[in-house]
Amino acid sequence: MSGKKSKKPASTVTVNRRAAFDYKLGEAIKCGMSLNGPEVRLIRDHHVQLKGSFVTLRNGELWLNNLTLGPETARNIKLLATKKQIHSMERAKQDGMTIVPTKLYGGSRYIKLDIAIAEGKKKYDKRQSIKQKDLDREHSRRLY
Protein backbone atom coordinates (compact mmCIF):
# COMPACT_ATOMS: atom_id res chain seq x y z
CA MET A 1 0.00 0.00 0.00
CA SER A 2 1.23 3.45 -0.82
CA GLY A 3 -0.34 5.06 2.25
CA LYS A 4 -2.29 7.65 0.27
CA LYS A 5 -5.38 9.09 1.83
CA SER A 6 -8.64 8.67 -0.01
CA LYS A 7 -10.23 11.78 -1.47
CA LYS A 8 -12.87 13.57 0.55
CA PRO A 9 -16.41 13.34 -0.81
CA ALA A 10 -17.73 16.43 -2.53
CA SER A 11 -19.29 18.94 -0.19
CA THR A 12 -23.05 18.57 -0.04
CA VAL A 13 -24.95 21.79 -0.32
CA THR A 14 -28.55 22.37 0.72
CA VAL A 15 -29.90 25.61 -0.74
CA ASN A 16 -32.85 27.61 0.51
CA ARG A 17 -34.25 28.63 -2.86
CA ARG A 18 -37.34 30.12 -1.24
CA ALA A 19 -35.22 32.72 0.57
CA ALA A 20 -33.91 34.14 -2.70
CA PHE A 21 -37.47 34.38 -4.01
CA ASP A 22 -39.08 35.93 -0.92
CA TYR A 23 -36.26 38.33 0.04
CA LYS A 24 -33.75 40.74 -1.46
CA LEU A 25 -30.54 39.22 -0.11
CA GLY A 26 -27.78 41.48 1.18
CA GLU A 27 -24.58 40.86 3.12
CA ALA A 28 -23.93 37.18 3.88
CA ILE A 29 -21.74 35.51 6.49
CA LYS A 30 -20.64 31.92 7.00
CA CYS A 31 -20.99 30.48 10.49
CA GLY A 32 -20.71 27.15 12.24
CA MET A 33 -23.42 25.19 14.01
CA SER A 34 -23.54 23.60 17.45
CA LEU A 35 -24.72 20.05 16.66
CA ASN A 36 -24.65 16.62 18.24
CA GLY A 37 -23.85 13.30 16.54
CA PRO A 38 -27.25 12.24 15.16
CA GLU A 39 -27.87 15.74 13.79
CA VAL A 40 -24.57 15.67 11.93
CA ARG A 41 -25.43 12.27 10.43
CA LEU A 42 -28.84 13.51 9.24
CA ILE A 43 -27.25 16.54 7.56
CA ARG A 44 -24.60 14.46 5.81
CA ASP A 45 -27.29 12.03 4.62
CA HIS A 46 -29.29 14.93 3.06
CA HIS A 47 -32.18 14.65 5.54
CA VAL A 48 -32.33 18.40 6.09
CA GLN A 49 -34.57 21.23 4.84
CA LEU A 50 -33.93 24.95 5.19
CA LYS A 51 -37.33 25.97 3.86
CA GLY A 52 -39.25 27.88 6.51
CA SER A 53 -36.27 28.32 8.81
CA PHE A 54 -35.10 31.69 10.12
CA VAL A 55 -32.43 33.17 12.38
CA THR A 56 -33.09 35.06 15.63
CA LEU A 57 -30.92 36.91 18.12
CA ARG A 58 -31.23 35.89 21.79
CA ASN A 59 -28.91 37.10 24.55
CA GLY A 60 -26.22 38.13 22.07
CA GLU A 61 -26.28 34.75 20.29
CA LEU A 62 -27.57 33.68 16.87
CA TRP A 63 -30.13 30.85 16.80
CA LEU A 64 -31.42 28.94 13.78
CA ASN A 65 -35.12 28.18 14.26
CA ASN A 66 -37.45 25.68 12.51
CA LEU A 67 -34.71 23.60 10.91
CA THR A 68 -36.18 20.34 9.63
CA LEU A 69 -33.88 17.37 10.35
CA GLY A 70 -35.26 14.02 9.22
CA PRO A 71 -38.66 13.13 10.64
CA GLU A 72 -38.15 15.50 13.57
CA THR A 73 -39.24 19.07 12.94
CA ALA A 74 -38.81 22.53 14.47
CA ARG A 75 -35.26 22.19 15.80
CA ASN A 76 -33.54 25.25 17.28
CA ILE A 77 -29.76 25.24 16.84
CA LYS A 78 -27.17 27.68 18.15
CA LEU A 79 -25.00 29.27 15.46
CA LEU A 80 -21.31 29.95 16.01
CA ALA A 81 -20.21 33.37 14.79
CA THR A 82 -17.75 36.04 15.90
CA LYS A 83 -18.85 38.96 18.06
CA LYS A 84 -18.21 41.33 15.18
CA GLN A 85 -20.53 39.33 12.90
CA ILE A 86 -23.20 39.15 15.60
CA HIS A 87 -23.05 42.92 16.17
CA SER A 88 -23.46 43.58 12.43
CA MET A 89 -26.50 41.28 12.42
CA GLU A 90 -27.93 43.11 15.46
CA ARG A 91 -27.57 46.46 13.70
CA ALA A 92 -29.31 45.10 10.60
CA LYS A 93 -32.11 43.64 12.74
CA GLN A 94 -32.64 47.05 14.38
CA ASP A 95 -32.93 48.60 10.90
CA GLY A 96 -35.89 46.29 10.17
CA MET A 97 -34.04 43.66 8.16
CA THR A 98 -34.50 39.89 8.47
CA ILE A 99 -31.80 37.24 8.83
CA VAL A 100 -32.38 34.14 6.69
CA PRO A 101 -30.32 30.98 6.08
CA THR A 102 -29.37 30.56 2.43
CA LYS A 103 -27.00 27.56 2.14
CA LEU A 104 -25.88 24.65 4.29
CA TYR A 105 -22.53 22.98 3.55
CA GLY A 106 -22.25 19.52 5.04
CA GLY A 107 -19.83 17.27 3.20
CA SER A 108 -16.49 18.06 4.76
CA ARG A 109 -15.26 17.88 8.34
CA TYR A 110 -17.17 20.99 9.37
CA ILE A 111 -20.80 21.83 8.76
CA LYS A 112 -21.25 25.48 7.87
CA LEU A 113 -24.30 27.66 7.27
CA ASP A 114 -24.52 30.78 5.11
CA ILE A 115 -26.89 33.37 6.54
CA ALA A 116 -27.79 36.63 4.85
CA ILE A 117 -29.32 39.93 5.84
CA ALA A 118 -32.48 40.28 3.79
CA GLU A 119 -35.32 42.65 3.10
CA GLY A 120 -38.76 41.24 2.33
CA LYS A 121 -40.10 41.54 -1.21
CA LYS A 122 -43.57 42.80 -2.02
CA LYS A 123 -45.94 40.80 -4.20
CA TYR A 124 -45.18 42.89 -7.30
CA ASP A 125 -41.42 42.34 -6.80
CA LYS A 126 -42.02 38.58 -6.76
CA ARG A 127 -44.03 38.81 -9.99
CA GLN A 128 -41.18 40.72 -11.61
CA SER A 129 -38.64 38.09 -10.58
CA ILE A 130 -40.88 35.33 -12.02
CA LYS A 131 -41.21 37.29 -15.27
CA GLN A 132 -37.44 37.83 -15.46
CA LYS A 133 -36.81 34.11 -14.85
CA ASP A 134 -39.20 33.20 -17.68
CA LEU A 135 -37.51 35.67 -20.04
CA ASP A 136 -34.06 34.28 -19.20
CA ARG A 137 -35.28 30.72 -19.77
CA GLU A 138 -36.79 31.68 -23.13
CA HIS A 139 -33.59 33.46 -24.16
CA SER A 140 -31.44 30.44 -23.30
CA ARG A 141 -33.75 28.17 -25.33
CA ARG A 142 -33.34 30.40 -28.38
CA LEU A 143 -29.56 30.22 -28.10
CA TYR A 144 -29.58 26.41 -28.25
Backbone as CSV, one residue per row, in Angstrom:
resi,resn,N_x,N_y,N_z,CA_x,CA_y,CA_z,C_x,C_y,C_z
1,MET,0.831,-1.178,0.000,0.000,0.000,0.000,0.871,1.234,0.000
2,SER,0.444,2.239,-0.713,1.226,3.453,-0.820,0.974,4.423,0.320
3,GLY,-0.078,4.202,1.104,-0.345,5.064,2.248,-1.037,6.359,1.882
4,LYS,-1.587,6.429,0.670,-2.288,7.651,0.272,-3.660,7.700,0.931
5,LYS,-4.058,8.907,1.270,-5.383,9.089,1.834,-6.409,9.136,0.712
6,SER,-7.590,8.609,0.996,-8.641,8.667,-0.014,-9.170,10.098,-0.111
7,LYS,-9.709,10.436,-1.258,-10.234,11.779,-1.469,-11.490,11.982,-0.654
8,LYS,-11.676,13.236,-0.203,-12.874,13.569,0.546,-14.057,13.619,-0.406
9,PRO,-15.232,13.227,0.051,-16.406,13.341,-0.807,-16.723,14.808,-1.064
10,ALA,-17.379,15.055,-2.178,-17.735,16.429,-2.527,-18.662,17.005,-1.463
11,SER,-18.496,18.278,-1.206,-19.294,18.939,-0.192,-20.755,18.980,-0.610
12,THR,-21.628,18.534,0.261,-23.050,18.573,-0.044,-23.593,19.939,0.323
13,VAL,-24.407,20.456,-0.534,-24.952,21.786,-0.315,-26.471,21.706,-0.349
14,THR,-27.103,22.221,0.689,-28.549,22.372,0.720,-28.834,23.855,0.559
15,VAL,-29.637,24.209,-0.422,-29.896,25.608,-0.745,-31.334,25.954,-0.396
16,ASN,-31.518,27.103,0.208,-32.850,27.613,0.514,-33.274,28.504,-0.650
17,ARG,-33.864,27.883,-1.667,-34.251,28.633,-2.862,-35.393,29.596,-2.572
18,ARG,-36.202,29.272,-1.600,-37.336,30.117,-1.244,-36.870,31.467,-0.686
19,ALA,-35.731,31.477,-0.002,-35.217,32.721,0.571,-34.869,33.721,-0.524
20,ALA,-34.278,33.250,-1.606,-33.907,34.140,-2.700,-35.146,34.671,-3.417
21,PHE,-36.246,33.938,-3.361,-37.471,34.381,-4.010,-38.240,35.362,-3.126
22,ASP,-38.278,35.110,-1.827,-39.076,35.926,-0.917,-38.361,37.177,-0.420
23,TYR,-37.023,37.222,-0.529,-36.261,38.326,0.036,-35.244,38.864,-0.962
24,LYS,-34.898,40.148,-0.776,-33.750,40.740,-1.463,-32.562,40.490,-0.542
25,LEU,-31.656,39.625,-0.970,-30.542,39.223,-0.107,-29.440,40.266,-0.132
26,GLY,-28.868,40.520,1.042,-27.781,41.476,1.183,-26.504,40.789,1.617
27,GLU,-25.848,41.379,2.614,-24.580,40.860,3.122,-24.773,39.459,3.708
28,ALA,-23.844,38.555,3.388,-23.930,37.179,3.880,-22.686,36.847,4.697
29,ILE,-22.867,35.999,5.712,-21.735,35.507,6.494,-21.838,33.989,6.596
30,LYS,-20.708,33.367,6.826,-20.644,31.921,7.001,-20.368,31.648,8.473
31,CYS,-21.179,30.784,9.073,-20.987,30.484,10.486,-21.136,28.988,10.732
32,GLY,-20.627,28.544,11.859,-20.714,27.146,12.240,-22.009,26.869,12.978
33,MET,-22.207,25.597,13.317,-23.422,25.191,14.014,-23.051,24.291,15.190
34,SER,-23.755,24.434,16.279,-23.541,23.597,17.451,-24.474,22.395,17.343
35,LEU,-23.918,21.249,16.930,-24.717,20.053,16.659,-24.232,18.877,17.491
36,ASN,-25.091,17.869,17.640,-24.648,16.615,18.243,-24.561,15.547,17.155
37,GLY,-24.141,14.351,17.514,-23.849,13.300,16.537,-24.971,12.943,15.583
38,PRO,-26.163,12.610,16.081,-27.248,12.240,15.164,-27.644,13.363,14.207
39,GLU,-27.549,14.618,14.666,-27.874,15.744,13.794,-26.869,15.854,12.655
40,VAL,-25.608,15.627,12.955,-24.567,15.668,11.933,-24.817,14.582,10.885
41,ARG,-25.166,13.386,11.348,-25.425,12.271,10.429,-26.610,12.576,9.515
42,LEU,-27.666,13.175,10.055,-28.835,13.514,9.244,-28.484,14.552,8.183
43,ILE,-27.654,15.522,8.536,-27.255,16.544,7.559,-26.405,15.930,6.463
44,ARG,-25.463,15.075,6.823,-24.602,14.456,5.814,-25.365,13.495,4.919
45,ASP,-26.461,12.930,5.417,-27.288,12.025,4.616,-28.403,12.750,3.873
46,HIS,-28.335,14.086,3.809,-29.287,14.927,3.064,-30.699,14.891,3.642
47,HIS,-30.864,14.642,4.918,-32.180,14.652,5.539,-32.406,15.985,6.255
48,VAL,-32.223,17.068,5.509,-32.333,18.401,6.093,-33.061,19.317,5.111
49,GLN,-33.849,20.251,5.653,-34.569,21.228,4.842,-34.442,22.593,5.486
50,LEU,-34.042,23.588,4.696,-33.927,24.953,5.194,-35.200,25.764,4.978
51,LYS,-36.105,25.241,4.194,-37.332,25.966,3.864,-38.125,26.245,5.142
52,GLY,-38.475,27.497,5.335,-39.247,27.884,6.512,-38.418,28.192,7.737
53,SER,-37.101,28.028,7.650,-36.265,28.320,8.812,-35.834,29.787,8.799
54,PHE,-35.509,30.299,9.980,-35.099,31.691,10.115,-34.128,31.814,11.282
55,VAL,-33.451,32.952,11.354,-32.433,33.175,12.382,-32.910,34.279,13.325
56,THR,-32.753,34.053,14.630,-33.095,35.061,15.626,-31.878,35.369,16.496
57,LEU,-31.953,36.495,17.174,-30.919,36.910,18.117,-31.485,36.808,19.529
58,ARG,-30.823,36.024,20.392,-31.233,35.894,21.787,-30.003,35.985,22.670
59,ASN,-30.002,36.921,23.590,-28.911,37.100,24.553,-27.543,37.217,23.875
60,GLY,-27.487,37.945,22.766,-26.217,38.132,22.072,-25.739,36.904,21.313
61,GLU,-26.629,35.965,21.030,-26.283,34.752,20.287,-27.227,34.603,19.102
62,LEU,-26.735,33.968,18.039,-27.565,33.679,16.870,-28.153,32.279,17.016
63,TRP,-29.445,32.130,16.737,-30.130,30.845,16.802,-30.855,30.585,15.498
64,LEU,-30.700,29.386,14.976,-31.422,28.942,13.783,-32.688,28.228,14.246
65,ASN,-33.840,28.723,13.834,-35.124,28.175,14.264,-35.817,27.444,13.114
66,ASN,-36.623,26.448,13.460,-37.451,25.680,12.513,-36.635,24.930,11.471
67,LEU,-35.482,24.428,11.829,-34.705,23.599,10.909,-35.292,22.198,10.919
68,THR,-35.599,21.671,9.743,-36.181,20.337,9.635,-35.059,19.331,9.440
69,LEU,-34.894,18.433,10.403,-33.881,17.372,10.345,-34.584,16.021,10.391
70,GLY,-34.624,15.335,9.266,-35.256,14.019,9.216,-36.728,14.100,9.563
71,PRO,-37.250,13.103,10.293,-38.664,13.127,10.642,-38.983,14.145,11.741
72,GLU,-37.958,14.533,12.496,-38.151,15.498,13.574,-38.213,16.900,12.989
73,THR,-39.112,17.720,13.472,-39.243,19.074,12.939,-39.020,20.118,14.022
74,ALA,-38.897,21.358,13.588,-38.809,22.531,14.467,-37.647,22.457,15.453
75,ARG,-36.450,22.176,14.955,-35.257,22.186,15.800,-34.722,23.608,15.901
76,ASN,-34.215,23.984,17.060,-33.541,25.255,17.277,-32.076,24.960,17.563
77,ILE,-31.190,25.541,16.756,-29.758,25.237,16.843,-28.976,26.530,17.013
78,LYS,-28.015,26.513,17.926,-27.168,27.679,18.153,-26.144,27.788,17.028
79,LEU,-25.973,29.008,16.515,-25.001,29.266,15.459,-23.743,29.860,16.074
80,LEU,-22.601,29.502,15.504,-21.307,29.950,16.009,-20.755,31.027,15.088
81,ALA,-20.715,32.244,15.572,-20.212,33.375,14.793,-19.382,34.264,15.711
82,THR,-18.572,35.124,15.109,-17.750,36.037,15.899,-18.613,37.173,16.448
83,LYS,-18.111,37.848,17.465,-18.848,38.963,18.058,-19.074,40.070,17.041
84,LYS,-18.094,40.297,16.202,-18.205,41.334,15.176,-19.347,41.009,14.212
85,GLN,-19.446,39.747,13.791,-20.525,39.335,12.899,-21.881,39.453,13.588
86,ILE,-21.941,39.077,14.856,-23.203,39.154,15.600,-23.645,40.601,15.758
87,HIS,-22.707,41.504,16.024,-23.048,42.924,16.166,-23.559,43.500,14.853
88,SER,-22.967,43.084,13.723,-23.458,43.576,12.425,-24.869,43.056,12.157
89,MET,-25.152,41.830,12.580,-26.503,41.284,12.424,-27.499,42.013,13.335
90,GLU,-27.059,42.360,14.542,-27.929,43.110,15.460,-28.294,44.467,14.888
91,ARG,-27.312,45.147,14.298,-27.575,46.456,13.697,-28.567,46.334,12.548
92,ALA,-28.402,45.301,11.725,-29.315,45.103,10.601,-30.721,44.777,11.092
93,LYS,-30.809,44.000,12.157,-32.108,43.638,12.735,-32.820,44.881,13.269
94,GLN,-32.055,45.811,13.862,-32.638,47.049,14.375,-33.129,47.946,13.241
95,ASP,-32.516,47.811,12.065,-32.931,48.597,10.900,-34.142,47.987,10.197
96,GLY,-34.690,46.899,10.742,-35.886,46.291,10.171,-35.608,45.189,9.169
97,MET,-34.385,44.728,9.090,-34.037,43.656,8.163,-34.284,42.304,8.831
98,THR,-34.290,41.257,7.996,-34.497,39.892,8.469,-33.220,39.108,8.223
99,ILE,-32.963,38.092,9.027,-31.800,37.236,8.832,-32.307,35.867,8.417
100,VAL,-31.904,35.418,7.217,-32.383,34.141,6.689,-31.212,33.233,6.331
101,PRO,-31.362,31.919,6.531,-30.324,30.982,6.083,-30.452,30.761,4.584
102,THR,-29.329,30.736,3.873,-29.371,30.565,2.429,-28.783,29.238,1.966
103,LYS,-27.651,28.819,2.543,-27.000,27.556,2.135,-26.470,26.827,3.352
104,LEU,-26.429,25.501,3.241,-25.879,24.654,4.287,-24.858,23.731,3.640
105,TYR,-23.600,23.821,4.075,-22.525,22.983,3.555,-22.291,21.853,4.544
106,GLY,-22.365,20.599,4.085,-22.252,19.523,5.043,-21.419,18.341,4.629
107,GLY,-20.556,18.440,3.657,-19.830,17.267,3.201,-18.461,17.099,3.806
108,SER,-17.850,18.166,4.252,-16.489,18.062,4.764,-16.502,17.844,6.273
109,ARG,-15.390,18.105,6.902,-15.262,17.876,8.340,-16.194,18.791,9.143
110,TYR,-16.354,20.019,8.670,-17.170,20.989,9.375,-18.471,21.237,8.618
111,ILE,-19.518,21.489,9.359,-20.802,21.832,8.763,-20.996,23.325,8.953
112,LYS,-21.150,24.022,7.849,-21.246,25.481,7.872,-22.592,25.911,7.306
113,LEU,-23.037,27.102,7.716,-24.297,27.665,7.269,-24.059,29.088,6.800
114,ASP,-24.549,29.412,5.605,-24.525,30.782,5.114,-25.816,31.450,5.528
115,ILE,-25.704,32.591,6.209,-26.890,33.368,6.537,-26.727,34.748,5.918
116,ALA,-27.838,35.347,5.529,-27.794,36.631,4.850,-28.775,37.600,5.490
117,ILE,-28.405,38.866,5.438,-29.317,39.929,5.841,-30.233,40.158,4.652
118,ALA,-31.537,40.203,4.899,-32.482,40.278,3.791,-33.595,41.268,4.091
119,GLU,-34.175,41.763,3.005,-35.322,42.652,3.101,-36.459,41.984,2.338
120,GLY,-37.622,41.922,2.934,-38.759,41.238,2.329,-39.209,41.884,1.028
121,LYS,-39.589,41.044,0.072,-40.103,41.536,-1.210,-41.616,41.699,-1.125
122,LYS,-42.129,42.635,-1.883,-43.566,42.804,-2.024,-44.055,41.854,-3.110
123,LYS,-45.360,41.733,-3.234,-45.939,40.805,-4.203,-45.547,41.180,-5.637
124,TYR,-45.523,42.485,-5.949,-45.178,42.891,-7.303,-43.706,42.619,-7.611
125,ASP,-42.829,42.687,-6.593,-41.421,42.335,-6.799,-41.276,40.862,-7.146
126,LYS,-42.078,40.014,-6.484,-42.024,38.581,-6.762,-42.496,38.295,-8.179
127,ARG,-43.541,38.999,-8.612,-44.028,38.806,-9.986,-42.969,39.218,-10.998
128,GLN,-42.245,40.292,-10.708,-41.178,40.725,-11.606,-40.062,39.693,-11.680
129,SER,-39.708,39.084,-10.549,-38.640,38.090,-10.577,-39.090,36.838,-11.339
130,ILE,-40.363,36.458,-11.240,-40.877,35.328,-12.020,-40.825,35.653,-13.503
131,LYS,-41.226,36.867,-13.866,-41.212,37.291,-15.268,-39.788,37.294,-15.813
132,GLN,-38.835,37.791,-15.025,-37.436,37.826,-15.458,-36.882,36.421,-15.636
133,LYS,-37.248,35.499,-14.741,-36.813,34.110,-14.851,-37.329,33.471,-16.136
134,ASP,-38.608,33.739,-16.442,-39.199,33.200,-17.679,-38.506,33.764,-18.915
135,LEU,-38.196,35.058,-18.899,-37.507,35.670,-20.037,-36.107,35.085,-20.215
136,ASP,-35.404,34.876,-19.118,-34.064,34.283,-19.195,-34.121,32.862,-19.740
137,ARG,-35.111,32.098,-19.302,-35.276,30.721,-19.772,-35.578,30.695,-21.269
138,GLU,-36.441,31.595,-21.704,-36.792,31.684,-23.133,-35.579,32.089,-23.964
139,HIS,-34.790,33.007,-23.454,-33.592,33.464,-24.158,-32.572,32.329,-24.287
140,SER,-32.400,31.557,-23.223,-31.441,30.438,-23.298,-31.921,29.349,-24.255
141,ARG,-33.220,29.152,-24.372,-33.754,28.174,-25.331,-33.480,28.593,-26.760
142,ARG,-33.583,29.888,-27.007,-33.336,30.396,-28.379,-31.868,30.262,-28.762
143,LEU,-30.986,30.333,-27.800,-29.565,30.222,-28.098,-29.199,28.798,-28.499
144,TYR,-29.904,27.793,-27.949,-29.579,26.405,-28.249,-30.477,25.885,-29.257
